[in-house]
Amino acid sequence: MKTRKFKGHVLPKYVYVKKKIYLYFVKDDNLVKLPNDPSSPDFYSKYTECLKGEIKGNASRTMKALALEYFASDKFKKLAKNTSNDYRSKIGWILERCENVQVQKIKRTDIIAMREARKEKPQTSNKTLAVMNVLLEYACDLGWIPFNPGKGVSKLDKQQEQRVPWTDEEIRAFHEIADPRSSLILELCINTGQRLNDVLSMKWSQVSNDPLAGYGISVTQQKTGAQVFIPFSKRLQRIMQRLNNQIDQRGSKYIVVNQRNSEKQLEKMSVQIKMKQLRDKLGVTKTLHDLRHTCAHRLAERGLPAETIMAITGHGSSTMVRHYCAQTAQRVQARKAIEAVDAA
């Protein structure tokens, strides 16, 4: 709502263009739709009444109104698809709690309460806090509030949240009840250590026999932009061959096939819903993202250093890998220590 011109006319004070075609009088908590011809008598008549406070608009600056403004903004439209979907999810959670609350009435204590409401999952809580701050910063840009009350609210310590790998028993049980495609997704996540988005976007054209690394796939991670070549383990190759024999992949573009349209990538949401149904049936509380860490844990169990594990998972820093594999690495080193004692 920053445009100050409309169809060649310079707009008067407090008048803004919304969605490129509507004119609104915006002052304090008042929002009134005006006639679309700034040169018409009707426009100036209604504008004058708004200035005098004789007309009160029905719309208000609620959190829901702010969210709709943000979704229509260039800032939101420029976000990557996965990021925008994540923002919509977090904003949906926020609006469930305060959609009709005036933005100017949001207090720092309210934001802290939202953070604490998700404290059992520190990473999710921190992401929600970050999205709330994005919304409130946009409210500042619109002139709805003079400052962001969430600025400076500290994040939760992510060290509280320890990722736990899937056990061999859980993986085996999943395969026993899963359809071939869900089994393939599970194994690709575990053996390549990639995020679900990257697994679903894997194409046969990316698979090759690299002279240094062997048979595997080139992946450009959507979240980080990191480029990694990941060799396929013999186990994964056997499973892919067996499962691919059960799934008609003739002419398919992607490794994980959309059976309705082999040229179209599967939607992440539909995969998550299906996989959750299977996990719920087994009583497995671990997430799909935990499969990425299952890969890292398996490598750590073999005594591989963080830098080597990073070559597979594509993590941005060895610190992150060490955090997720700390318990596994400690046990491996403890075993080596006792083996050394026994050998003495």
Wavefront OBJ file of the C-alpha trace (Angstrom):
o trace
v 0.000 0.000 0.000
v 2.885 2.394 -0.683
v 1.869 3.462 -4.185
v 1.214 7.214 -4.274
v 0.014 7.478 -7.880
v -2.986 5.989 -9.627
v -3.823 6.262 -13.335
v -1.641 9.337 -13.651
v -3.132 11.069 -10.590
v -1.102 11.975 -7.502
v -3.106 10.666 -4.575
v -3.997 12.877 -1.602
v -2.847 12.218 1.948
v -3.957 8.902 3.509
v -5.058 7.438 0.166
v -3.344 4.277 -1.030
v -3.665 1.750 -3.840
v -4.271 -1.877 -2.932
v -3.860 -4.758 -5.383
v -3.189 -2.161 -8.103
v -6.898 -1.478 -8.719
v -8.515 -0.353 -5.449
v -8.251 2.966 -3.614
v -8.483 3.124 0.172
v -8.441 5.822 2.819
v -6.101 4.562 5.549
v -5.581 6.411 8.818
v -5.037 4.984 12.291
v -7.507 2.063 12.585
v -9.771 3.362 9.847
v -9.814 1.692 6.428
v -12.405 2.904 3.903
v -12.781 1.926 0.243
v -13.006 4.961 -2.074
v -14.341 5.405 -5.642
v -11.767 4.359 -8.226
v -11.669 7.689 -10.085
v -9.506 10.156 -8.077
v -10.750 13.060 -10.222
v -14.463 12.432 -9.626
v -16.687 14.492 -7.275
v -17.757 11.281 -5.531
v -14.142 10.506 -4.683
v -13.443 13.903 -3.068
v -16.792 13.917 -1.281
v -16.091 10.587 0.389
v -12.444 11.515 0.987
v -13.505 14.712 2.799
v -15.926 12.752 4.988
v -13.119 10.339 5.874
v -10.829 13.215 6.855
v -13.524 14.580 9.168
v -14.002 11.155 10.707
v -17.578 10.963 9.512
v -17.063 7.571 7.836
v -15.735 4.542 9.654
v -14.613 1.557 7.605
v -15.629 -1.982 8.439
v -12.131 -3.397 7.922
v -9.598 -3.270 10.736
v -5.935 -3.910 11.201
v -6.195 -7.383 12.643
v -3.567 -10.101 12.463
v -5.676 -11.824 9.803
v -5.748 -8.621 7.725
v -1.983 -8.315 8.141
v -1.457 -11.899 6.980
v -3.561 -11.271 3.862
v -1.582 -8.104 3.120
v 1.668 -10.030 3.504
v 0.539 -12.914 1.269
v -0.273 -10.378 -1.470
v 3.086 -8.598 -1.108
v 6.130 -8.860 -3.356
v 8.172 -9.941 -0.341
v 6.100 -13.091 0.059
v 5.838 -13.764 -3.671
v 9.648 -13.744 -3.993
v 10.071 -16.559 -1.455
v 11.007 -20.025 -2.688
v 8.055 -22.411 -2.918
v 9.128 -24.541 0.036
v 9.768 -21.469 2.174
v 6.422 -19.896 1.296
v 4.620 -23.145 2.163
v 6.417 -23.249 5.512
v 5.495 -19.594 6.161
v 1.831 -20.298 5.383
v 1.863 -23.198 7.829
v 3.425 -21.131 10.628
v 1.149 -18.143 9.953
v -1.853 -20.489 10.010
v -0.816 -21.637 13.499
v -0.417 -18.018 14.624
v -3.806 -16.974 13.261
v -5.547 -19.828 15.072
v -4.635 -17.966 18.247
v -4.995 -14.296 17.363
v -6.546 -13.716 13.934
v -9.036 -11.113 15.229
v -6.582 -9.308 17.499
v -5.604 -5.764 16.471
v -1.946 -5.725 15.405
v -1.228 -2.669 17.543
v -2.445 -4.577 20.616
v 0.056 -7.415 20.204
v 2.484 -7.231 23.110
v 5.903 -8.683 23.727
v 4.410 -10.953 26.389
v 1.990 -12.367 23.784
v 4.893 -13.269 21.509
v 6.790 -14.917 24.349
v 3.652 -16.911 25.197
v 3.485 -18.129 21.569
v 7.118 -19.182 21.728
v 6.502 -21.109 24.952
v 3.419 -22.817 23.500
v 5.718 -24.791 21.189
v 8.679 -25.176 23.521
v 8.504 -28.978 23.345
v 9.867 -28.564 19.812
v 12.443 -25.761 20.063
v 13.248 -25.711 16.357
v 9.577 -25.354 15.396
v 9.096 -22.719 18.095
v 12.043 -20.694 16.807
v 10.818 -20.840 13.218
v 7.352 -19.706 14.317
v 8.940 -16.825 16.236
v 10.926 -15.838 13.134
v 7.785 -15.837 10.955
v 5.906 -13.773 13.567
v 8.709 -11.227 13.419
v 8.487 -11.150 9.619
v 4.770 -10.342 9.897
v 5.306 -7.626 12.480
v 8.162 -6.062 10.513
v 5.812 -5.916 7.526
v 3.215 -4.218 9.747
v 5.883 -1.590 10.489
v 6.485 -1.161 6.754
v 2.755 -0.585 6.243
v 2.700 1.998 9.002
v 0.296 -0.046 11.117
v 2.615 -0.053 14.147
v 5.607 2.151 15.029
v 7.876 -0.732 16.108
v 8.024 -4.520 16.193
v 7.244 -5.762 19.747
v 8.808 -9.121 18.917
v 12.209 -7.698 18.086
v 14.801 -9.042 20.486
v 12.692 -11.900 21.875
v 15.234 -14.664 22.349
v 14.989 -18.037 20.666
v 14.833 -21.288 22.564
v 17.970 -23.355 22.947
v 17.867 -25.946 20.163
v 20.264 -28.111 22.146
v 17.195 -29.164 24.148
v 15.882 -30.963 21.081
v 17.844 -34.128 20.383
v 17.113 -35.934 17.155
v 16.637 -39.671 17.610
v 17.320 -42.044 14.697
v 14.895 -44.663 13.475
v 15.754 -48.127 14.795
v 16.266 -51.150 12.556
v 13.081 -52.631 14.035
v 11.034 -49.536 13.130
v 12.407 -49.499 9.592
v 11.701 -53.200 9.133
v 8.140 -52.817 10.492
v 7.512 -49.847 8.193
v 8.502 -51.858 5.129
v 6.191 -54.696 6.163
v 3.058 -52.510 5.973
v 4.102 -49.861 3.442
v 3.249 -49.666 -0.243
v 6.262 -49.909 -2.641
v 6.475 -46.147 -3.226
v 6.487 -45.292 0.505
v 9.186 -47.924 1.068
v 11.287 -46.405 -1.694
v 10.947 -42.915 -0.194
v 11.982 -44.191 3.233
v 15.081 -45.914 1.881
v 16.129 -42.965 -0.277
v 15.887 -40.670 2.761
v 17.923 -43.033 4.946
v 20.600 -44.005 2.457
v 21.187 -40.593 0.860
v 20.644 -38.502 3.991
v 18.712 -35.883 2.019
v 15.632 -33.883 2.975
v 12.259 -35.051 1.690
v 12.049 -32.188 -0.835
v 15.344 -33.238 -2.384
v 14.383 -36.926 -2.448
v 11.105 -36.218 -4.249
v 12.904 -34.079 -6.841
v 15.513 -36.752 -7.683
v 15.496 -37.511 -11.418
v 16.897 -40.435 -13.381
v 18.842 -37.927 -15.478
v 20.875 -37.077 -12.341
v 21.981 -40.686 -11.842
v 25.385 -41.648 -13.218
v 28.429 -43.845 -12.642
v 30.991 -41.374 -11.344
v 34.644 -42.475 -11.883
v 35.564 -41.409 -8.341
v 32.420 -41.973 -6.251
v 30.745 -44.803 -8.160
v 27.085 -45.300 -9.060
v 24.933 -42.593 -7.503
v 23.160 -39.295 -7.969
v 24.010 -35.585 -8.203
v 21.837 -33.467 -5.903
v 21.522 -29.710 -5.540
v 19.891 -29.187 -2.164
v 16.892 -26.875 -2.381
v 17.372 -25.398 1.089
v 21.107 -24.657 0.986
v 22.015 -24.738 -2.708
v 24.813 -27.189 -1.815
v 25.795 -29.579 -4.617
v 26.685 -33.122 -3.594
v 27.198 -36.429 -5.377
v 25.877 -39.320 -3.297
v 26.821 -42.905 -4.159
v 24.029 -45.458 -3.808
v 24.784 -48.180 -1.264
v 24.456 -51.773 -2.419
v 21.454 -52.138 -0.100
v 19.734 -49.144 -1.694
v 20.487 -50.396 -5.195
v 18.904 -53.770 -4.376
v 15.836 -52.148 -2.837
v 15.453 -49.706 -5.729
v 15.650 -52.553 -8.228
v 13.156 -54.697 -6.331
v 10.680 -51.873 -5.738
v 11.048 -50.442 -9.215
v 10.040 -53.842 -10.577
v 6.770 -53.427 -8.669
v 6.140 -49.864 -9.856
v 5.575 -49.097 -13.512
v 8.327 -46.566 -14.290
v 8.262 -46.698 -18.052
v 9.212 -43.253 -19.320
v 9.238 -41.772 -15.813
v 11.187 -38.592 -15.137
v 11.518 -38.931 -11.369
v 12.899 -41.789 -9.298
v 9.873 -41.589 -7.012
v 7.026 -41.983 -9.469
v 3.785 -40.064 -9.617
v 1.697 -42.863 -11.121
v -0.922 -40.455 -12.459
v 1.663 -38.349 -14.290
v 5.240 -39.623 -14.541
v 6.407 -36.161 -15.659
v 5.111 -34.477 -12.513
v 6.856 -34.395 -9.158
v 4.921 -35.741 -6.187
v 3.504 -33.133 -3.806
v 5.355 -33.064 -0.510
v 2.146 -32.667 1.503
v 0.489 -35.771 0.041
v 3.622 -37.819 0.767
v 3.791 -36.530 4.352
v 0.146 -37.441 4.959
v 0.609 -40.971 3.620
v 3.847 -41.564 5.523
v 2.305 -40.229 8.752
v -0.604 -42.634 8.409
v 1.866 -45.503 8.232
v 3.909 -44.178 11.164
v 0.777 -43.704 13.270
v -0.276 -47.275 12.516
v 3.056 -48.482 13.892
v 3.150 -46.001 16.759
v 6.388 -44.477 15.452
v 6.676 -40.882 16.710
v 9.876 -40.063 14.840
v 9.520 -37.799 11.814
v 10.561 -38.052 8.186
v 13.270 -35.470 8.868
v 14.666 -37.857 11.482
v 15.498 -40.195 8.581
v 18.130 -37.657 7.502
v 19.705 -37.973 10.927
v 19.326 -41.739 10.840
v 21.738 -41.663 7.914
v 24.189 -39.498 9.875
v 23.921 -41.754 12.951
v 24.608 -44.887 10.898
v 27.747 -43.328 9.475
v 28.817 -42.154 12.932
v 28.340 -45.702 14.267
v 31.040 -46.797 11.848
v 33.420 -44.301 13.404
v 33.412 -41.847 10.479
v 34.325 -38.229 11.325
v 31.859 -35.353 10.941
v 33.620 -34.044 7.826
v 33.095 -37.396 6.062
v 29.449 -37.544 7.111
v 28.968 -34.020 5.721
v 30.052 -35.286 2.298
v 26.870 -37.379 2.220
v 24.315 -35.285 4.115
v 25.484 -31.928 2.786
v 25.182 -30.244 6.190
v 26.550 -26.707 6.151
v 28.839 -27.180 9.144
v 30.516 -29.987 11.043
v 29.131 -28.434 14.251
v 25.584 -29.363 13.225
v 26.621 -32.926 12.383
v 28.451 -33.311 15.691
v 25.374 -32.066 17.549
v 23.077 -34.652 15.988
v 25.586 -37.490 16.255
v 27.087 -36.628 19.647
v 25.625 -39.586 21.562
v 26.440 -42.076 18.818
v 29.994 -40.770 18.450
v 30.520 -40.963 22.225
v 29.435 -44.592 22.325
v 31.692 -45.515 19.414
v 34.677 -43.893 21.102
v 33.790 -45.535 24.426
v 33.663 -48.945 22.722
v 37.080 -48.335 21.131
v 38.471 -47.319 24.520
v 37.305 -50.553 26.202
v 38.492 -52.640 23.228
v 41.920 -51.065 23.723
v 41.798 -51.963 27.434
v 40.761 -55.559 26.654
v 43.546 -55.885 24.111
v 46.201 -54.762 26.582
l 1 2 3 4 5 6 7 8 9 10 11 12 13 14 15 16 17 18 19 20 21 22 23 24 25 26 27 28 29 30 31 32 33 34 35 36 37 38 39 40 41 42 43 44 45 46 47 48 49 50 51 52 53 54 55 56 57 58 59 60 61 62 63 64 65 66 67 68 69 70 71 72 73 74 75 76 77 78 79 80 81 82 83 84 85 86 87 88 89 90 91 92 93 94 95 96 97 98 99 100 101 102 103 104 105 106 107 108 109 110 111 112 113 114 115 116 117 118 119 120 121 122 123 124 125 126 127 128 129 130 131 132 133 134 135 136 137 138 139 140 141 142 143 144 145 146 147 148 149 150 151 152 153 154 155 156 157 158 159 160 161 162 163 164 165 166 167 168 169 170 171 172 173 174 175 176 177 178 179 180 181 182 183 184 185 186 187 188 189 190 191 192 193 194 195 196 197 198 199 200 201 202 203 204 205 206 207 208 209 210 211 212 213 214 215 216 217 218 219 220 221 222 223 224 225 226 227 228 229 230 231 232 233 234 235 236 237 238 239 240 241 242 243 244 245 246 247 248 249 250 251 252 253 254 255 256 257 258 259 260 261 262 263 264 265 266 267 268 269 270 271 272 273 274 275 276 277 278 279 280 281 282 283 284 285 286 287 288 289 290 291 292 293 294 295 296 297 298 299 300 301 302 303 304 305 306 307 308 309 310 311 312 313 314 315 316 317 318 319 320 321 322 323 324 325 326 327 328 329 330 331 332 333 334 335 336 337 338 339 340 341 342 343 344
